Amino acid sequence: MIEPKRDLVGYGRDKPTGTWRNGARLAINVVVNYEEGSERSYAMGDSDQEVMTEWGSYPFPDGIRNLAMESMYEYGSRVGVWRIIDTLKETNTPATFFACAVAFEQNPRVARAVVEDGHEVCSHGYRWEEVFRLSEEEERERIRLAIESFERTCGKRPVGWYCRYGASVHTRRLVVEEGGFIYDSDAYNDDVPYFLSVDGKRHLIVPYTADVNDLRYWSSPGFTQSSDMFNYMKESFDTLYAEAANGPRMMSIGLHTRIVGRPGRIRALRQFIEYAKQYQDVWFTTREEIAHDWLARDSRG
Protein backbone atom coordinates (compact mmCIF):
# COMPACT_ATOMS: atom_id res chain seq x y z
CA MET A 1 0.00 0.00 0.00
CA ILE A 2 1.19 3.52 -0.84
CA GLU A 3 1.16 5.72 2.26
CA PRO A 4 -0.53 9.14 1.89
CA LYS A 5 2.02 11.79 1.00
CA ARG A 6 2.51 14.97 3.01
CA ASP A 7 2.19 18.42 1.43
CA LEU A 8 4.17 21.01 3.37
CA VAL A 9 3.81 23.69 0.69
CA GLY A 10 0.11 24.20 0.05
CA TYR A 11 -0.97 27.46 -1.56
CA GLY A 12 2.03 29.33 -0.18
CA ARG A 13 1.84 32.93 -1.41
CA ASP A 14 -0.43 31.90 -4.29
CA LYS A 15 -3.58 31.95 -2.20
CA PRO A 16 -7.01 32.01 -3.87
CA THR A 17 -8.28 35.48 -4.69
CA GLY A 18 -11.71 37.06 -4.98
CA THR A 19 -14.60 36.32 -2.64
CA TRP A 20 -17.05 33.57 -1.94
CA ARG A 21 -19.73 33.41 -4.63
CA ASN A 22 -22.21 35.42 -2.56
CA GLY A 23 -19.68 38.24 -2.17
CA ALA A 24 -18.63 37.36 1.36
CA ARG A 25 -14.96 37.53 2.22
CA LEU A 26 -15.01 35.24 5.27
CA ALA A 27 -17.05 32.04 5.65
CA ILE A 28 -17.65 30.87 9.23
CA ASN A 29 -18.67 27.32 10.02
CA VAL A 30 -19.86 26.38 13.49
CA VAL A 31 -19.25 22.67 14.05
CA VAL A 32 -21.14 20.84 16.78
CA ASN A 33 -19.57 17.48 17.61
CA TYR A 34 -22.33 15.11 18.70
CA GLU A 35 -20.70 11.96 20.06
CA GLU A 36 -22.55 11.16 23.27
CA GLY A 37 -23.77 7.59 23.43
CA SER A 38 -21.19 6.35 20.92
CA GLU A 39 -18.07 6.87 23.04
CA ARG A 40 -16.13 3.88 24.35
CA SER A 41 -17.67 2.53 27.55
CA TYR A 42 -18.25 -0.76 29.28
CA ALA A 43 -21.96 0.07 29.06
CA MET A 44 -21.64 -0.25 25.26
CA GLY A 45 -19.83 -3.56 25.57
CA ASP A 46 -16.39 -2.14 24.76
CA SER A 47 -13.16 -3.59 26.09
CA ASP A 48 -12.07 -0.20 27.48
CA GLN A 49 -13.63 3.19 28.21
CA GLU A 50 -13.03 6.90 27.74
CA VAL A 51 -10.66 8.58 30.17
CA MET A 52 -11.11 12.28 29.29
CA THR A 53 -13.58 14.03 31.60
CA GLU A 54 -14.21 17.39 33.23
CA TRP A 55 -11.60 16.23 35.73
CA GLY A 56 -9.01 15.78 33.02
CA SER A 57 -7.63 12.38 32.11
CA TYR A 58 -8.80 10.13 34.91
CA PRO A 59 -8.29 6.45 34.08
CA PHE A 60 -10.13 3.80 36.08
CA PRO A 61 -8.80 0.32 36.86
CA ASP A 62 -9.46 -2.20 34.12
CA GLY A 63 -12.94 -3.64 34.29
CA ILE A 64 -14.32 -0.94 36.62
CA ARG A 65 -17.12 1.05 35.02
CA ASN A 66 -16.62 4.83 35.21
CA LEU A 67 -20.12 6.04 35.97
CA ALA A 68 -18.95 9.63 36.47
CA MET A 69 -17.48 9.74 32.96
CA GLU A 70 -20.67 8.27 31.50
CA SER A 71 -22.85 10.87 33.22
CA MET A 72 -20.63 13.75 32.04
CA TYR A 73 -21.12 12.59 28.46
CA GLU A 74 -24.84 12.10 29.09
CA TYR A 75 -25.06 15.78 30.04
CA GLY A 76 -24.23 16.61 26.43
CA SER A 77 -27.14 14.60 25.03
CA ARG A 78 -29.63 15.40 27.79
CA VAL A 79 -28.98 19.12 28.24
CA GLY A 80 -26.01 20.61 26.40
CA VAL A 81 -27.12 19.81 22.87
CA TRP A 82 -30.48 21.54 23.39
CA ARG A 83 -28.77 24.62 24.79
CA ILE A 84 -26.63 24.79 21.64
CA ILE A 85 -29.53 24.08 19.27
CA ASP A 86 -31.56 26.84 20.93
CA THR A 87 -28.67 29.31 20.66
CA LEU A 88 -28.23 28.53 16.96
CA LYS A 89 -31.95 28.93 16.32
CA GLU A 90 -32.23 32.19 18.26
CA THR A 91 -29.27 33.67 16.36
CA ASN A 92 -30.41 32.23 12.99
CA THR A 93 -27.08 30.45 12.55
CA PRO A 94 -26.67 27.33 10.40
CA ALA A 95 -24.17 24.76 11.64
CA THR A 96 -22.60 21.47 10.71
CA PHE A 97 -23.11 18.61 13.14
CA PHE A 98 -20.20 16.19 13.19
CA ALA A 99 -22.48 13.39 14.32
CA CYS A 100 -21.67 9.80 15.17
CA ALA A 101 -24.30 7.51 13.72
CA VAL A 102 -24.81 5.52 16.91
CA ALA A 103 -25.17 8.75 18.91
CA PHE A 104 -28.12 9.78 16.73
CA GLU A 105 -29.56 6.28 17.06
CA GLN A 106 -29.42 6.65 20.86
CA ASN A 107 -31.24 10.00 20.77
CA PRO A 108 -33.33 10.29 17.58
CA ARG A 109 -35.03 13.44 18.87
CA VAL A 110 -31.73 15.25 18.49
CA ALA A 111 -31.34 13.94 14.93
CA ARG A 112 -34.83 15.17 14.03
CA ALA A 113 -34.21 18.61 15.54
CA VAL A 114 -30.91 19.02 13.71
CA VAL A 115 -32.52 18.16 10.37
CA GLU A 116 -35.67 20.21 10.99
CA ASP A 117 -33.59 23.28 11.84
CA GLY A 118 -31.71 22.99 8.55
CA HIS A 119 -28.28 22.10 9.88
CA GLU A 120 -25.89 19.86 7.97
CA VAL A 121 -25.13 16.37 9.24
CA CYS A 122 -21.55 15.33 8.48
CA SER A 123 -20.60 11.76 9.35
CA HIS A 124 -18.29 11.59 12.37
CA GLY A 125 -18.15 7.84 11.98
CA TYR A 126 -20.36 4.98 13.03
CA ARG A 127 -18.96 5.19 16.57
CA TRP A 128 -16.75 7.82 18.20
CA GLU A 129 -13.73 5.62 17.77
CA GLU A 130 -10.15 5.83 16.54
CA VAL A 131 -10.41 4.38 13.06
CA PHE A 132 -6.66 3.81 12.98
CA ARG A 133 -7.34 0.92 15.37
CA LEU A 134 -9.39 -0.79 12.66
CA SER A 135 -8.39 -2.97 9.76
CA GLU A 136 -9.13 -1.69 6.27
CA GLU A 137 -12.13 -4.01 5.93
CA GLU A 138 -13.46 -3.02 9.35
CA GLU A 139 -13.20 0.65 8.44
CA ARG A 140 -14.93 0.10 5.10
CA GLU A 141 -17.77 -1.66 6.93
CA ARG A 142 -18.06 1.18 9.47
CA ILE A 143 -18.48 3.68 6.61
CA ARG A 144 -21.28 1.57 5.16
CA LEU A 145 -23.01 1.19 8.53
CA ALA A 146 -22.77 4.92 9.21
CA ILE A 147 -24.38 5.86 5.92
CA GLU A 148 -27.25 3.41 6.40
CA SER A 149 -27.78 4.64 9.94
CA PHE A 150 -27.96 8.31 8.96
CA GLU A 151 -30.40 7.48 6.17
CA ARG A 152 -32.67 6.03 8.86
CA THR A 153 -32.31 8.76 11.50
CA CYS A 154 -31.98 11.81 9.21
CA GLY A 155 -33.78 10.77 6.05
CA LYS A 156 -30.71 11.25 3.86
CA ARG A 157 -27.05 10.31 3.71
CA PRO A 158 -24.20 12.67 4.66
CA VAL A 159 -21.91 14.15 2.00
CA GLY A 160 -19.03 14.94 4.36
CA TRP A 161 -16.77 12.75 6.50
CA TYR A 162 -14.68 13.44 9.60
CA CYS A 163 -12.85 10.96 11.85
CA ARG A 164 -12.19 11.12 15.56
CA TYR A 165 -8.76 12.74 16.16
CA GLY A 166 -7.28 11.56 12.89
CA ALA A 167 -7.87 9.42 9.86
CA SER A 168 -6.15 6.11 9.20
CA VAL A 169 -3.90 5.66 6.18
CA HIS A 170 -6.93 4.02 4.50
CA THR A 171 -9.66 6.52 5.33
CA ARG A 172 -9.48 9.03 2.50
CA ARG A 173 -9.19 6.33 -0.15
CA LEU A 174 -12.19 4.50 1.36
CA VAL A 175 -14.23 7.70 1.46
CA VAL A 176 -13.47 8.34 -2.22
CA GLU A 177 -14.11 4.69 -3.06
CA GLU A 178 -17.57 4.87 -1.49
CA GLY A 179 -18.47 7.58 -3.99
CA GLY A 180 -21.15 9.60 -2.23
CA PHE A 181 -18.99 12.05 -0.28
CA ILE A 182 -18.07 15.41 -1.79
CA TYR A 183 -15.54 16.33 0.91
CA ASP A 184 -13.77 15.22 4.04
CA SER A 185 -12.46 17.32 6.92
CA ASP A 186 -9.67 15.06 8.15
CA ALA A 187 -7.03 17.80 7.94
CA TYR A 188 -5.95 20.76 10.05
CA ASN A 189 -3.49 22.29 7.61
CA ASP A 190 -5.13 25.29 5.92
CA ASP A 191 -7.63 28.14 6.23
CA VAL A 192 -9.39 27.38 2.93
CA PRO A 193 -10.42 24.22 1.09
CA TYR A 194 -8.11 22.50 -1.36
CA PHE A 195 -8.04 19.50 -3.69
CA LEU A 196 -6.08 16.27 -3.59
CA SER A 197 -5.75 13.46 -6.08
CA VAL A 198 -6.91 10.17 -4.55
CA ASP A 199 -6.61 7.11 -6.77
CA GLY A 200 -6.72 9.41 -9.79
CA LYS A 201 -9.86 11.23 -8.62
CA ARG A 202 -10.00 14.87 -7.56
CA HIS A 203 -11.13 15.05 -3.95
CA LEU A 204 -11.99 18.12 -1.88
CA ILE A 205 -10.65 18.76 1.63
CA VAL A 206 -12.48 21.23 3.86
CA PRO A 207 -9.97 21.55 6.72
CA TYR A 208 -10.99 21.67 10.37
CA THR A 209 -9.42 23.22 13.47
CA ALA A 210 -8.10 22.02 16.80
CA ASP A 211 -7.39 25.47 18.25
CA VAL A 212 -10.70 27.35 17.91
CA ASN A 213 -12.22 24.50 19.80
CA ASP A 214 -13.92 24.14 23.17
CA LEU A 215 -11.84 21.03 23.93
CA ARG A 216 -9.39 23.56 25.32
CA TYR A 217 -11.62 23.82 28.39
CA TRP A 218 -10.66 20.23 29.16
CA SER A 219 -7.08 20.26 27.88
CA SER A 220 -5.58 23.74 28.39
CA PRO A 221 -4.83 24.80 31.98
CA GLY A 222 -6.02 28.34 32.57
CA PHE A 223 -8.61 28.18 29.78
CA THR A 224 -11.63 28.23 32.07
CA GLN A 225 -13.87 31.25 31.43
CA SER A 226 -16.40 31.86 28.67
CA SER A 227 -14.39 35.02 27.99
CA ASP A 228 -11.34 32.86 27.19
CA MET A 229 -13.27 31.14 24.41
CA PHE A 230 -14.83 34.34 23.13
CA ASN A 231 -11.51 36.20 23.07
CA TYR A 232 -9.81 33.39 21.16
CA MET A 233 -12.65 33.22 18.63
CA LYS A 234 -12.54 37.00 18.25
CA GLU A 235 -8.75 37.09 17.76
CA SER A 236 -9.01 34.37 15.12
CA PHE A 237 -11.87 36.15 13.39
CA ASP A 238 -10.15 39.53 13.36
CA THR A 239 -7.00 38.10 11.76
CA LEU A 240 -8.85 36.03 9.16
CA TYR A 241 -11.21 38.88 8.31
CA ALA A 242 -8.29 41.22 7.71
CA GLU A 243 -6.52 38.64 5.54
CA ALA A 244 -9.73 38.03 3.61
CA ALA A 245 -9.37 41.45 2.02
CA ASN A 246 -6.98 39.67 -0.36
CA GLY A 247 -8.99 36.49 -0.93
CA PRO A 248 -11.61 34.22 0.65
CA ARG A 249 -10.90 32.72 4.05
CA MET A 250 -12.72 30.17 6.17
CA MET A 251 -13.05 29.99 9.95
CA SER A 252 -14.06 26.79 11.73
CA ILE A 253 -15.33 26.71 15.30
CA GLY A 254 -15.31 23.32 17.04
CA LEU A 255 -17.85 22.70 19.81
CA HIS A 256 -18.92 19.73 21.93
CA THR A 257 -22.31 19.44 23.57
CA ARG A 258 -20.87 18.14 26.86
CA ILE A 259 -18.39 21.04 27.00
CA VAL A 260 -19.68 24.35 25.64
CA GLY A 261 -23.22 23.20 26.41
CA ARG A 262 -22.58 23.95 30.08
CA PRO A 263 -24.30 27.10 31.43
CA GLY A 264 -21.03 28.81 32.31
CA ARG A 265 -19.66 28.44 28.77
CA ILE A 266 -22.53 28.84 26.31
CA ARG A 267 -22.47 32.63 26.42
CA ALA A 268 -19.23 32.69 24.44
CA LEU A 269 -20.97 31.18 21.42
CA ARG A 270 -23.81 33.71 21.38
CA GLN A 271 -21.43 36.58 22.08
CA PHE A 272 -19.17 35.63 19.19
CA ILE A 273 -22.02 35.13 16.71
CA GLU A 274 -23.40 38.56 17.58
CA TYR A 275 -19.93 40.09 17.21
CA ALA A 276 -19.20 38.52 13.82
CA LYS A 277 -22.65 39.27 12.41
CA GLN A 278 -21.94 42.97 12.72
CA TYR A 279 -19.88 42.55 9.54
CA GLN A 280 -21.97 42.49 6.37
CA ASP A 281 -19.49 40.44 4.31
CA VAL A 282 -19.30 37.49 6.71
CA TRP A 283 -21.09 34.28 5.81
CA PHE A 284 -22.21 31.83 8.51
CA THR A 285 -22.77 28.58 6.66
CA THR A 286 -22.31 24.81 6.59
CA ARG A 287 -19.36 22.81 5.38
CA GLU A 288 -21.51 21.35 2.64
CA GLU A 289 -22.22 24.84 1.29
CA ILE A 290 -18.54 25.74 1.54
CA ALA A 291 -17.72 22.57 -0.42
CA HIS A 292 -20.27 23.36 -3.13
CA ASP A 293 -18.93 26.91 -3.38
CA TRP A 294 -15.34 25.67 -3.78
CA LEU A 295 -16.36 23.08 -6.35
CA ALA A 296 -18.18 25.79 -8.33
CA ARG A 297 -15.13 28.05 -8.07
CA ASP A 298 -12.98 25.24 -9.42
CA SER A 299 -15.32 24.62 -12.35
CA ARG A 300 -15.14 28.32 -13.25
CA GLY A 301 -11.33 28.02 -13.32
C-alpha positions as CSV (number, residue, x, y, z in Angstrom):
1,M,0.0,0.0,0.0
2,I,1.2,3.5,-0.8
3,E,1.2,5.7,2.3
4,P,-0.5,9.1,1.9
5,K,2.0,11.8,1.0
6,R,2.5,15.0,3.0
7,D,2.2,18.4,1.4
8,L,4.2,21.0,3.4
9,V,3.8,23.7,0.7
10,G,0.1,24.2,0.0
11,Y,-1.0,27.5,-1.6
12,G,2.0,29.3,-0.2
13,R,1.8,32.9,-1.4
14,D,-0.4,31.9,-4.3
15,K,-3.6,31.9,-2.2
16,P,-7.0,32.0,-3.9
17,T,-8.3,35.5,-4.7
18,G,-11.7,37.1,-5.0
19,T,-14.6,36.3,-2.6
20,W,-17.1,33.6,-1.9
21,R,-19.7,33.4,-4.6
22,N,-22.2,35.4,-2.6
23,G,-19.7,38.2,-2.2
24,A,-18.6,37.4,1.4
25,R,-15.0,37.5,2.2
26,L,-15.0,35.2,5.3
27,A,-17.0,32.0,5.7
28,I,-17.6,30.9,9.2
29,N,-18.7,27.3,10.0
30,V,-19.9,26.4,13.5
31,V,-19.2,22.7,14.0
32,V,-21.1,20.8,16.8
33,N,-19.6,17.5,17.6
34,Y,-22.3,15.1,18.7
35,E,-20.7,12.0,20.1
36,E,-22.5,11.2,23.3
37,G,-23.8,7.6,23.4
38,S,-21.2,6.3,20.9
39,E,-18.1,6.9,23.0
40,R,-16.1,3.9,24.3
41,S,-17.7,2.5,27.5
42,Y,-18.3,-0.8,29.3
43,A,-22.0,0.1,29.1
44,M,-21.6,-0.3,25.3
45,G,-19.8,-3.6,25.6
46,D,-16.4,-2.1,24.8
47,S,-13.2,-3.6,26.1
48,D,-12.1,-0.2,27.5
49,Q,-13.6,3.2,28.2
50,E,-13.0,6.9,27.7
51,V,-10.7,8.6,30.2
52,M,-11.1,12.3,29.3
53,T,-13.6,14.0,31.6
54,E,-14.2,17.4,33.2
55,W,-11.6,16.2,35.7
56,G,-9.0,15.8,33.0
57,S,-7.6,12.4,32.1
58,Y,-8.8,10.1,34.9
59,P,-8.3,6.4,34.1
60,F,-10.1,3.8,36.1
61,P,-8.8,0.3,36.9
62,D,-9.5,-2.2,34.1
63,G,-12.9,-3.6,34.3
64,I,-14.3,-0.9,36.6
65,R,-17.1,1.0,35.0
66,N,-16.6,4.8,35.2
67,L,-20.1,6.0,36.0
68,A,-18.9,9.6,36.5
69,M,-17.5,9.7,33.0
70,E,-20.7,8.3,31.5
71,S,-22.8,10.9,33.2
72,M,-20.6,13.8,32.0
73,Y,-21.1,12.6,28.5
74,E,-24.8,12.1,29.1
75,Y,-25.1,15.8,30.0
76,G,-24.2,16.6,26.4
77,S,-27.1,14.6,25.0
78,R,-29.6,15.4,27.8
79,V,-29.0,19.1,28.2
80,G,-26.0,20.6,26.4
81,V,-27.1,19.8,22.9
82,W,-30.5,21.5,23.4
83,R,-28.8,24.6,24.8
84,I,-26.6,24.8,21.6
85,I,-29.5,24.1,19.3
86,D,-31.6,26.8,20.9
87,T,-28.7,29.3,20.7
88,L,-28.2,28.5,17.0
89,K,-32.0,28.9,16.3
90,E,-32.2,32.2,18.3
91,T,-29.3,33.7,16.4
92,N,-30.4,32.2,13.0
93,T,-27.1,30.4,12.5
94,P,-26.7,27.3,10.4
95,A,-24.2,24.8,11.6
96,T,-22.6,21.5,10.7
97,F,-23.1,18.6,13.1
98,F,-20.2,16.2,13.2
99,A,-22.5,13.4,14.3
100,C,-21.7,9.8,15.2
101,A,-24.3,7.5,13.7
102,V,-24.8,5.5,16.9
103,A,-25.2,8.7,18.9
104,F,-28.1,9.8,16.7
105,E,-29.6,6.3,17.1
106,Q,-29.4,6.6,20.9
107,N,-31.2,10.0,20.8
108,P,-33.3,10.3,17.6
109,R,-35.0,13.4,18.9
110,V,-31.7,15.3,18.5
111,A,-31.3,13.9,14.9
112,R,-34.8,15.2,14.0
113,A,-34.2,18.6,15.5
114,V,-30.9,19.0,13.7
115,V,-32.5,18.2,10.4
116,E,-35.7,20.2,11.0
117,D,-33.6,23.3,11.8
118,G,-31.7,23.0,8.6
119,H,-28.3,22.1,9.9
120,E,-25.9,19.9,8.0
121,V,-25.1,16.4,9.2
122,C,-21.6,15.3,8.5
123,S,-20.6,11.8,9.4
124,H,-18.3,11.6,12.4
125,G,-18.2,7.8,12.0
126,Y,-20.4,5.0,13.0
127,R,-19.0,5.2,16.6
128,W,-16.8,7.8,18.2
129,E,-13.7,5.6,17.8
130,E,-10.2,5.8,16.5
131,V,-10.4,4.4,13.1
132,F,-6.7,3.8,13.0
133,R,-7.3,0.9,15.4
134,L,-9.4,-0.8,12.7
135,S,-8.4,-3.0,9.8
136,E,-9.1,-1.7,6.3
137,E,-12.1,-4.0,5.9
138,E,-13.5,-3.0,9.4
139,E,-13.2,0.6,8.4
140,R,-14.9,0.1,5.1
141,E,-17.8,-1.7,6.9
142,R,-18.1,1.2,9.5
143,I,-18.5,3.7,6.6
144,R,-21.3,1.6,5.2
145,L,-23.0,1.2,8.5
146,A,-22.8,4.9,9.2
147,I,-24.4,5.9,5.9
148,E,-27.2,3.4,6.4
149,S,-27.8,4.6,9.9
150,F,-28.0,8.3,9.0
151,E,-30.4,7.5,6.2
152,R,-32.7,6.0,8.9
153,T,-32.3,8.8,11.5
154,C,-32.0,11.8,9.2
155,G,-33.8,10.8,6.0
156,K,-30.7,11.2,3.9
157,R,-27.0,10.3,3.7
158,P,-24.2,12.7,4.7
159,V,-21.9,14.2,2.0
160,G,-19.0,14.9,4.4
161,W,-16.8,12.7,6.5
162,Y,-14.7,13.4,9.6
163,C,-12.9,11.0,11.9
164,R,-12.2,11.1,15.6
165,Y,-8.8,12.7,16.2
166,G,-7.3,11.6,12.9
167,A,-7.9,9.4,9.9
168,S,-6.1,6.1,9.2
169,V,-3.9,5.7,6.2
170,H,-6.9,4.0,4.5
171,T,-9.7,6.5,5.3
172,R,-9.5,9.0,2.5
173,R,-9.2,6.3,-0.2
174,L,-12.2,4.5,1.4
175,V,-14.2,7.7,1.5
176,V,-13.5,8.3,-2.2
177,E,-14.1,4.7,-3.1
178,E,-17.6,4.9,-1.5
179,G,-18.5,7.6,-4.0
180,G,-21.1,9.6,-2.2
181,F,-19.0,12.1,-0.3
182,I,-18.1,15.4,-1.8
183,Y,-15.5,16.3,0.9
184,D,-13.8,15.2,4.0
185,S,-12.5,17.3,6.9
186,D,-9.7,15.1,8.1
187,A,-7.0,17.8,7.9
188,Y,-6.0,20.8,10.0
189,N,-3.5,22.3,7.6
190,D,-5.1,25.3,5.9
191,D,-7.6,28.1,6.2
192,V,-9.4,27.4,2.9
193,P,-10.4,24.2,1.1
194,Y,-8.1,22.5,-1.4
195,F,-8.0,19.5,-3.7
196,L,-6.1,16.3,-3.6
197,S,-5.7,13.5,-6.1
198,V,-6.9,10.2,-4.5
199,D,-6.6,7.1,-6.8
200,G,-6.7,9.4,-9.8
201,K,-9.9,11.2,-8.6
202,R,-10.0,14.9,-7.6
203,H,-11.1,15.0,-4.0
204,L,-12.0,18.1,-1.9
205,I,-10.7,18.8,1.6
206,V,-12.5,21.2,3.9
207,P,-10.0,21.5,6.7
208,Y,-11.0,21.7,10.4
209,T,-9.4,23.2,13.5
210,A,-8.1,22.0,16.8
211,D,-7.4,25.5,18.2
212,V,-10.7,27.4,17.9
213,N,-12.2,24.5,19.8
214,D,-13.9,24.1,23.2
215,L,-11.8,21.0,23.9
216,R,-9.4,23.6,25.3
217,Y,-11.6,23.8,28.4
218,W,-10.7,20.2,29.2
219,S,-7.1,20.3,27.9
220,S,-5.6,23.7,28.4
221,P,-4.8,24.8,32.0
222,G,-6.0,28.3,32.6
223,F,-8.6,28.2,29.8
224,T,-11.6,28.2,32.1
225,Q,-13.9,31.2,31.4
226,S,-16.4,31.9,28.7
227,S,-14.4,35.0,28.0
228,D,-11.3,32.9,27.2
229,M,-13.3,31.1,24.4
230,F,-14.8,34.3,23.1
231,N,-11.5,36.2,23.1
232,Y,-9.8,33.4,21.2
233,M,-12.6,33.2,18.6
234,K,-12.5,37.0,18.2
235,E,-8.7,37.1,17.8
236,S,-9.0,34.4,15.1
237,F,-11.9,36.1,13.4
238,D,-10.1,39.5,13.4
239,T,-7.0,38.1,11.8
240,L,-8.8,36.0,9.2
241,Y,-11.2,38.9,8.3
242,A,-8.3,41.2,7.7
243,E,-6.5,38.6,5.5
244,A,-9.7,38.0,3.6
245,A,-9.4,41.5,2.0
246,N,-7.0,39.7,-0.4
247,G,-9.0,36.5,-0.9
248,P,-11.6,34.2,0.7
249,R,-10.9,32.7,4.0
250,M,-12.7,30.2,6.2
251,M,-13.0,30.0,9.9
252,S,-14.1,26.8,11.7
253,I,-15.3,26.7,15.3
254,G,-15.3,23.3,17.0
255,L,-17.9,22.7,19.8
256,H,-18.9,19.7,21.9
257,T,-22.3,19.4,23.6
258,R,-20.9,18.1,26.9
259,I,-18.4,21.0,27.0
260,V,-19.7,24.4,25.6
261,G,-23.2,23.2,26.4
262,R,-22.6,23.9,30.1
263,P,-24.3,27.1,31.4
264,G,-21.0,28.8,32.3
265,R,-19.7,28.4,28.8
266,I,-22.5,28.8,26.3
267,R,-22.5,32.6,26.4
268,A,-19.2,32.7,24.4
269,L,-21.0,31.2,21.4
270,R,-23.8,33.7,21.4
271,Q,-21.4,36.6,22.1
272,F,-19.2,35.6,19.2
273,I,-22.0,35.1,16.7
274,E,-23.4,38.6,17.6
275,Y,-19.9,40.1,17.2
276,A,-19.2,38.5,13.8
277,K,-22.7,39.3,12.4
278,Q,-21.9,43.0,12.7
279,Y,-19.9,42.5,9.5
280,Q,-22.0,42.5,6.4
281,D,-19.5,40.4,4.3
282,V,-19.3,37.5,6.7
283,W,-21.1,34.3,5.8
284,F,-22.2,31.8,8.5
285,T,-22.8,28.6,6.7
286,T,-22.3,24.8,6.6
287,R,-19.4,22.8,5.4
288,E,-21.5,21.4,2.6
289,E,-22.2,24.8,1.3
290,I,-18.5,25.7,1.5
291,A,-17.7,22.6,-0.4
292,H,-20.3,23.4,-3.1
293,D,-18.9,26.9,-3.4
294,W,-15.3,25.7,-3.8
295,L,-16.4,23.1,-6.4
296,A,-18.2,25.8,-8.3
297,R,-15.1,28.1,-8.1
298,D,-13.0,25.2,-9.4
299,S,-15.3,24.6,-12.4
300,R,-15.1,28.3,-13.2
301,G,-11.3,28.0,-13.3
